[in-house]
């Protein structure tokens, strides 16, 4: 379901003195403000801009110019952070940096290689990346078109003729036809089980084409979901692994509203995260509006009050269990009476070679300075809100931009 704008607006006005307005990117934003915060889902518009769509380029430039003119305005979430998720090649590079090992369990993205055009020697690229058949081929563009969800599974070298470029070729990992949707709203995490693709071996099929939406919905009933349950043992995701993964994604990408698709490898407890989506449809998650409201209020409070030193524990948010999907080109803005409050702030992509780094006093992960008043690191070594009171030690072998200084 899409977010019910009227219901959400009424609840914010009635219970929290926040006025919510829908922004129009065809008009100057200065005429529609002033704002206190901007909540958006502009992934489709970003993808259209990258494809050269003139209206999308004009609309995004209007937003970017407004944010440049109001650098202290908070945004859920920063445009640059969200933009990284619209290109699977860029996104998967970042995903690779978010993995690690916890208690001997790998938490990582599957191996992949980018195939930009038909001139690429795919077999050589696969060998360099350590990939074997079967592989899942996904379009580079992750948003803005139905084609973003058109994928295929290739089982042999002969099947490579079916590959549509440009794409990413990702190692297919057998996971007993179970996918775990991890939904994040600020510090709150929930996990929803969904159907997924059954186990396959190399060479046993011709290429299988599918729409990812058709195989992972709660109501999916595809032949690709059918497993011989008499030969399958299922393992649920481990709370400490999910918590550590979410923490690293938040630290690396500076996101507060996102979903992660997690699978557990057959025959092991290894956790693979195969995609990250910004502001997904939170089907199966209840109580979304109160959680989103609390996130908005915390951002506004953080903007109004000077930031305090980090606490050793996190505030515990209510457990969230269905978020309604915001329109791809939609913008939501809110305002606190008596002053109008809209939701927004810019973000600058950090270059590890150009920023100072410090070690978290609690979990000793290497962190970067706060950006636009938003801490780059959320420590969960003392308290993990969703799975409290599980203790989450820092990941070993986690990506570190300055290993010589790492604790």
PECORLIN-V763329 format. One record per backbone hydrogen bond with DSSP energy under -0.5 kcal/mol. CO is the residue of the C=O (numbers start at 1). NH is the residue of the N-H. E is the energy in kcal/mol with one decimal. If there is no record, write none. Layout:
CO|NH|E + CO|NH|E
//
This chain:
1|325|-3.8 + 3|5|-1.2 + 4|8|-2.8 + 5|9|-2.8 + 6|10|-2.4 + 7|11|-2.3 + 8|12|-2.3 + 9|13|-2.4 + 10|14|-2.9 + 11|15|-2.6 + 11|16|-0.5 + 12|16|-1.5 + 12|18|-2.1 + 13|17|-0.8 + 17|337|-2.0 + 18|20|-0.5 + 19|335|-3.3 + 21|23|-0.6 + 21|333|-2.5 + 23|25|-0.6 + 24|27|-1.6 + 28|31|-0.8 + 29|32|-1.2 + 29|33|-1.0 + 36|74|-0.7 + 37|334|-1.0 + 37|343|-9.9 + 38|76|-2.9 + 39|332|-3.2 + 42|46|-2.8 + 43|47|-2.4 + 44|48|-2.2 + 45|49|-2.3 + 46|50|-2.2 + 47|51|-1.4 + 48|53|-2.5 + 49|52|-1.5 + 53|57|-2.3 + 54|58|-2.4 + 55|59|-2.7 + 56|60|-2.7 + 57|61|-2.1 + 58|62|-2.0 + 59|63|-2.0 + 60|64|-2.9 + 61|65|-2.7 + 62|66|-1.8 + 63|67|-2.3 + 64|68|-2.2 + 65|69|-1.8 + 66|70|-0.9 + 68|71|-0.5 + 70|73|-1.8 + 74|38|-1.5 + 74|344|-1.6 + 75|77|-0.6 + 76|40|-2.1 + 78|82|-2.2 + 79|83|-2.6 + 80|84|-1.1 + 82|85|-1.7 + 83|86|-1.6 + 84|87|-0.6 + 86|88|-0.5 + 86|142|-2.4 + 86|143|-0.6 + 87|91|-3.0 + 88|92|-2.9 + 89|93|-1.5 + 90|94|-1.9 + 91|95|-2.5 + 92|96|-2.0 + 93|97|-0.9 + 94|98|-0.6 + 95|98|-1.3 + 96|99|-0.7 + 97|399|-0.8 + 99|399|-0.6 + 100|107|-2.9 + 101|396|-2.6 + 102|105|-2.2 + 104|106|-0.5 + 105|102|-2.5 + 106|271|-2.7 + 107|100|-2.5 + 108|273|-1.6 + 111|171|-3.1 + 113|169|-3.1 + 114|116|-0.7 + 115|166|-0.6 + 115|167|-2.3 + 117|120|-1.6 + 120|122|-1.3 + 121|125|-2.4 + 122|126|-2.7 + 123|127|-2.2 + 124|128|-2.4 + 125|129|-1.6 + 126|130|-0.8 + 126|131|-2.8 + 127|130|-0.7 + 134|172|-2.0 + 135|137|-0.5 + 135|154|-2.4 + 136|138|-0.5 + 136|170|-3.1 + 137|152|-1.5 + 138|168|-2.7 + 140|88|-3.4 + 145|148|-1.4 + 146|149|-1.7 + 147|150|-1.4 + 149|151|-0.8 + 149|212|-2.5 + 151|210|-2.6 + 152|137|-2.9 + 152|154|-0.5 + 153|208|-2.0 + 154|134|-0.7 + 154|135|-2.3 + 155|203|-1.6 + 156|159|-0.7 + 157|160|-1.4 + 158|161|-0.9 + 159|162|-2.2 + 160|163|-1.5 + 163|165|-0.6 + 166|140|-1.0 + 167|115|-2.9 + 168|138|-2.4 + 168|170|-0.7 + 169|113|-1.7 + 170|136|-3.2 + 172|174|-0.5 + 174|266|-2.7 + 175|178|-1.3 + 177|196|-1.5 + 179|181|-0.6 + 179|194|-3.2 + 180|182|-0.7 + 180|262|-2.8 + 181|183|-0.7 + 181|192|-2.5 + 182|260|-2.4 + 183|190|-2.1 + 184|258|-1.3 + 185|188|-1.9 + 188|185|-2.3 + 190|183|-3.0 + 192|181|-3.1 + 194|179|-2.6 + 197|177|-1.0 + 201|204|-1.3 + 207|209|-0.5 + 208|153|-2.6 + 210|151|-3.0 + 210|212|-0.5 + 211|214|-1.6 + 211|215|-0.6 + 212|215|-0.7 + 212|216|-0.6 + 217|195|-0.5 + 217|220|-1.7 + 222|225|-1.8 + 223|226|-1.0 + 224|198|-3.1 + 225|227|-0.5 + 227|229|-1.3 + 228|231|-2.2 + 229|232|-1.4 + 238|241|-0.6 + 238|242|-2.3 + 239|243|-2.8 + 240|244|-2.0 + 241|245|-2.4 + 242|246|-2.6 + 243|247|-2.2 + 244|248|-2.2 + 245|249|-2.3 + 246|250|-2.7 + 247|251|-2.3 + 248|252|-2.7 + 249|253|-3.0 + 250|254|-1.8 + 256|186|-3.1 + 256|258|-0.5 + 257|279|-1.9 + 258|184|-2.6 + 259|277|-2.8 + 260|182|-3.0 + 260|262|-0.6 + 261|274|-2.4 + 261|275|-0.8 + 262|180|-3.0 + 263|265|-0.5 + 263|272|-3.0 + 265|268|-1.8 + 270|265|-2.3 + 270|272|-0.6 + 271|108|-2.3 + 272|263|-3.0 + 272|274|-0.6 + 275|261|-2.3 + 277|259|-3.0 + 280|282|-0.7 + 281|283|-1.3 + 282|285|-1.9 + 282|323|-0.9 + 284|286|-0.5 + 286|321|-1.6 + 287|291|-1.2 + 288|292|-3.0 + 289|293|-2.7 + 290|294|-2.2 + 291|295|-2.1 + 292|296|-2.5 + 293|297|-2.7 + 294|298|-2.3 + 295|299|-2.0 + 296|300|-2.4 + 297|301|-2.9 + 298|302|-2.3 + 299|303|-1.7 + 300|304|-1.7 + 301|305|-2.3 + 315|317|-0.7 + 319|321|-0.5 + 322|288|-0.6 + 323|282|-1.4 + 325|3|-1.7 + 327|330|-1.7 + 328|44|-0.6 + 328|45|-0.6 + 330|41|-1.6 + 331|23|-0.8 + 332|39|-2.5 + 333|21|-5.3 + 334|36|-0.8 + 334|37|-0.5 + 335|19|-8.0 + 336|339|-0.8 + 340|342|-0.5 + 342|37|-9.9 + 343|38|-9.9 + 344|75|-0.8 + 350|352|-0.6 + 351|354|-2.8 + 351|355|-0.5 + 356|369|-0.7 + 358|367|-3.6 + 360|364|-1.5 + 364|407|-0.5 + 365|360|-2.8 + 367|358|-2.3 + 368|376|-0.6 + 370|372|-0.5 + 371|374|-1.9 + 373|375|-0.6 + 374|371|-2.3 + 377|379|-0.6 + 380|392|-0.7 + 383|385|-0.6 + 384|388|-0.7 + 385|388|-0.6 + 387|390|-2.2 + 391|393|-0.6 + 395|398|-0.6 + 396|101|-2.2 + 400|403|-0.6 + 402|405|-2.1 + 403|406|-0.9
//
